[in-house]
Amino acid sequence: MRAGESMEQGLRDCCRSVRIGKILIQRNEQTHQAELFYEKLPGDIASRYCMLLDPMLATGASAIKAIEVLISHGVPQEHIIFLNLVCCPEGLEAVLSKFPDLKIVTAAIDTGLDQNRYIIPGLGDFGCRYFGTDN
């Protein structure tokens, strides 16, 4: 089981009746900007509390984009709980400066970001590990 799948499966194991939506955001490797590629959310999402799952919080750009998607569908930021496994101070500051009422739950706060804006020591490129495309 891949890490991203285990986060979703863990949520399903805890909350059997949970409804799952999907947001696909990828970082442009040249600009380091988050780009939205896909979203499919429950029709009644505005009336729900939302758990946003992402294994890592590095620069915060992807998390900010995902939170903006949820807010654009009527979800108040106070109803969003962001769950991640590894983060860094820069990502926490970026997200919380834009969304001060957001709740973030993480397992670890690593040192910071390197020159490529990856978490140090972190997990490496999670997308490559997740999809088996790392060299």
Phi, psi and omega in degrees: 000134179280158184301315180298318178295323181291329175295313179295317181295322176299319177296315179298322179295324179282318188235084188299330183264012183296142174262136185250132171247166180231136173228123178252116178232133177234150178274129173288120186291337178277314185266344185064017179268147178280135179237129179277126180250331187199144171212137173213112186236153176303143182300332182259024186301328182297337181262009184244161164276142184240133171256116178265118184254128174207130183300326185227148172237101182260269181283336183095351185298315180293318179297316179299316179298316180296319178296320177298323176298313180298315180297322179295342176263012174093007180278122176292143181301334178292345180259010179251130174242119181264117181252127175216167182266318183225134176220181177220162183303321181298318179293317178301314181297317181298314183290313184288335176289330179272327183229075186295340180266003180287143174260131178239131176239124181226159177269330184207144172246111180277180189298311185169204182247148175270188183295339177267004179068033172260150180292137176253129351285334172060200184244002190086198179280105185298319180302316178296317179295317182298315184266001178069032183252005180287150183265000000 
